[in-house]
Each structure stands twice: as structure tokens, then as C-alpha cells.
Amino acid sequence: MKKRIAITLAAIAFSISSCDKPVNQKPDFAEDMNYESLVQEKDSPLLFMDVEAKIFNEIAETKKPTNFLYGTISNTAMNTKFKDVVLLVKYYSSSNDLIETAEFVVYKFFEPNTRTKFELNVHPPDAMQTFDIEVKDARATN
């Protein structure tokens, strides 16, 4: 009986003394997820960038038509700011054949979780009936 009490007291003393030692804790789950999200945002900007645009034809004072591509670029990333977004524009004929492609760089900063307006002067082919636009690339800044 004395032996059992001695063992119990020793176990209690050991558990109390081990409370003073720091415990190796895993990083907070939220911090871990936030870090992984940030890495993914920086490594995969195309998952977080989107573009919507229209072409507007204006007759300038010189009586020559001028075409403007205008729209918005969305950054759905929660933490990452992007810049220098490369847009790929594809021009299609009335029979939906690809006529021409063009790339444009929008030299602006795109803050996280925002929509940013842009406007570009473009020169679509005369036979263009429709066009498609997509984000081809973007650079993370932070």
C-alpha cells in the first residue's frame, strides 16, 4: 500500500513539474491556412485575376475611327496585390474563325479583392465581328 501511494505521489509530482516546460505547439490552423493561401495567390495569379471588357468605336476629330477597349480587371485574392497585368485579346470573324491576337499590358496596381477600371487604344482587324479577352499573366508585388 505504501508503495502504491509513493508511486501515485511521484506521478503527481512529475506531472506538476512538467507543466513548467513549454509544450511544442503546432502553428495555429488559421495562420497555416493563411500562409498557404498567400503562397498560392503569389504562385498562381491567373486563378485570382479576371477581366471583362468591351470595344467602343469613336470617330475622332480627324474623322478616323478610334477603337477603345475598356473594362474592369478583378483581383479576387485576399492578400496579394498584383501589377503589370498582361491581357490577351482574340479577334474573331463572323464565321467564328480566329483572325488575330494581340497582347496588352495594363501598368497599374491591382489591390486584393478589388475591381480596377482600364482603357486601351486598340486596332482590331476590319473583319472582326466578336472578340474574347483573358488575363494571360500578372506579377505579385508583396
N, C-alpha and C positions, 0 to 999 in steps of 0.2 A: 504494500500500500504506500509506504514511504517512497518507494522507487517511482511509482506512478505519479505521485504529487510532485516529486522532483523533476520528472520529465515534463509534466504539464507546465510547471513554473519556468523551466528552461525554454520551452516552446514559446510561452508568452513573452519572456524577456527577449528572445531572438526576434520575434515579430515586431516588438516595440522598437528595438534598436534598428531594425531595417527600415523603419518609417523615416528615419533621418536621411537616408540615402536617396539621391534623385533617381527617379524612375525614367528609363528611356521611353519617351512617348513618341508615338507616330505623329507626323505633321497633321495638323487639323485637316479634315476631309475637304472643307471648303477652300482652304489655301491650296491644297493639292489640285483640286479641280480647276481653280482659278489659274494656276501656273500652267496646267495642261492646255487650258483654253487659250491662254496668251500665246503659247508656243504654236498651237495650231493656227491661230489667227495670223501670226507673222509668217509661218511657213506656207500657208495656203490662202493667199489673198483672194483668189478667184471664188472661193466659197462664200466670201463676205461682201463682194463688190458686185453691183448690178447697175445697168443703165437703161434708161428709157429716153427716146428721142424722136423728133420729127424734123422734116426738112421744110423750110419756108423759102419761097421764091419771092424775091423783091426786085422791082425794076429801079435801078439806081438813077441818079441824075444824068448819068452818061447814056441812059436808055439801054444799058446792057443788063441782062438779068444777073442777079447775085443770089446765090443759094446759101442759106444758113442752116446748119444742123444745131438744134438747140434741145435741151432736155435736162434731166437730172441724173446724177450718179449717187447711188445709195451705198453707204458703208454700214453693214449690219453687225460688224464686230463690236464687242462690248468694251474692249480695252485698247485696241490697236488703231493708230492713226496711219493713213496711207497717203502717198503723194505720187505724182507723175503717172497717172492712170493712162494706159495705152488702150485706145478703142479701135476695134476692127469693124469697118463698115463694108458690107457686101451689097452691091447693086445688082438688081435682077431685072430682066426684060419682061415683057407682057406674057411670054410663054414660060416664065419662071426659070429661065436659064441665067446662070451667074455670068454677068458681063465683066465686072471689075471689082477689085477690092482695094481698100485704102486704109492706112493706119494713121491715127492722130494721137498726139499726146496732150493730155489736159494737165497743165502745170499748175496744180492747186493742191492744197492740203485738204484731206477728207477725214474729218474728225469721227471718232467712234459713234455709231448709232445716229448718223445724220444723213440728210439728203442735201446735195450741193448742186446748184444750177450751173450750166455751162453753155457756151455758144461757140461754134466754129464756122469758119467760112469754108464751104466745100464746093467741089466741082464734079457733080455726078455726070455720067455719060448721058447723051441726049436720049438714048433708047431706054433709060431707066424708067421702070414703072413702080417698082417697090424696092425697099431696102431692108436690111437687117443690121443690127448693131449689137456688139457684145464687148465686154471687158476682156482684153487679151492679157493684160499684166498690170501690176501695181506694186509699189515698193512700200514696205513698212518703215515707219520713221522712228518708232520708240521701242 
